[in-house]
Amino acid sequence: MDSQAARTRLEYERHDAQARLIAARATLERLRTERAEAGTADDEHDPDGSTLSAEWTMAVAHCRIVEDSIAQIGAALARVDAGSYGICASCGRPIPRVRLEARPAARTCADCANCAGSQ
């Protein structure tokens, strides 16, 4: 993947992730309002009550995942600028195009990613 195509794809991915982050933060705000209106912060012990605590936990986790994705995309764009995009940060070999198409912000080839995941 040439650097301009990589930059275009990464910028699209970043724009999409930023939209998902806005939606996730709106969900958190909605839940914050619902919790305040319900007058309780401890709904998890009420079997007949709402599930705001569980929803809150999932929404916070979703925000963190999307924020991490945005950071990874930013790092990938920096690699494009540095001329090292598409080179495995672990072994130094080219990352196969099919992996970059599936995971545009990938830092490592699939072999190195699998080794790191098995430790």
C-alpha positions in Angstrom: 0.0 0.0 0.0 1.6 3.3 -1.0 1.9 6.1 1.5 -0.9 8.2 0.0 -3.4 5.3 0.0 -2.3 4.4 3.6 -2.8 8.0 4.7 -6.2 8.2 3.1 -7.3 4.9 4.6 -6.0 5.9 8.1 -7.6 9.3 8.0 -10.9 7.6 7.1 -10.5 5.2 10.0 -9.7 8.1 12.3 -12.7 10.0 11.2 -14.9 7.0 11.8 -13.4 6.3 15.2 -13.9 9.9 16.2 -17.6 9.7 15.3 -17.8 6.5 17.4 -16.2 8.3 20.3 -18.7 11.2 20.1 -21.5 8.6 20.1 -20.0 6.7 23.0 -19.5 9.9 25.0 -23.1 10.9 24.3 -24.2 7.5 25.7 -22.2 8.2 28.8 -23.8 11.6 29.2 -27.3 10.0 28.8 -26.5 7.4 31.4 -25.1 10.1 33.7 -28.4 11.9 33.4 -30.5 8.8 33.9 -28.5 7.9 37.0 -29.0 11.4 38.4 -32.8 11.2 37.7 -33.1 7.8 39.2 -31.6 9.1 42.4 -29.3 6.1 43.0 -25.8 5.2 42.0 -26.3 1.6 43.3 -28.7 -0.1 40.9 -26.7 -3.3 40.6 -28.1 -4.7 43.9 -31.7 -4.0 42.9 -32.9 -7.0 40.9 -36.0 -5.2 39.8 -34.3 -1.9 39.0 -32.5 -0.6 35.9 -29.2 -1.9 34.7 -27.5 1.5 34.6 -24.3 0.4 36.3 -23.8 -2.4 33.8 -24.5 -0.1 30.9 -22.2 2.5 32.4 -19.3 0.0 32.7 -19.8 -1.1 29.1 -20.0 2.5 27.9 -16.8 3.5 29.7 -15.0 0.4 28.3 -16.2 1.3 24.8 -14.9 4.8 25.1 -11.5 3.5 26.2 -11.4 1.0 23.3 -12.2 3.8 20.8 -9.7 6.2 22.4 -7.1 3.5 22.1 -8.0 2.9 18.5 -7.6 6.7 17.7 -4.2 6.6 19.4 -3.1 3.6 17.3 -4.3 5.3 14.1 -2.4 8.5 15.1 0.8 6.4 15.6 0.2 4.7 12.2 -0.1 8.2 10.6 3.2 9.1 12.3 4.8 6.0 10.8 3.5 7.1 7.3 5.2 10.4 7.8 8.4 8.8 9.0 8.4 6.3 6.1 8.2 3.3 8.3 4.5 2.4 7.8 4.1 -1.2 6.7 7.3 -2.3 8.4 7.0 -4.7 11.3 8.1 -2.9 14.5 9.2 -6.3 15.9 11.1 -8.1 13.1 11.6 -5.4 10.5 10.0 -7.3 7.7 7.2 -5.8 5.5 3.7 -6.3 6.9 1.7 -8.1 4.3 -0.8 -5.9 2.4 -3.7 -8.1 3.4 -3.0 -7.5 7.1 -2.7 -3.7 6.5 -6.0 -3.8 4.6 -7.7 -5.6 7.5 -5.9 -3.7 10.3 -4.6 -0.4 8.8 -2.9 0.7 12.1 -1.1 -2.6 12.5 2.4 -2.2 14.0 3.5 -5.8 13.5 3.2 -8.6 11.0 0.8 -11.4 11.9 3.6 -13.7 13.0 5.0 -11.2 15.5 1.5 -10.3 16.7 0.8 -14.0 17.3 4.1 -14.5 19.2 3.4 -11.4 21.4 -0.2 -12.7 22.1 1.0 -16.1 23.2 3.3 -14.8 25.9 
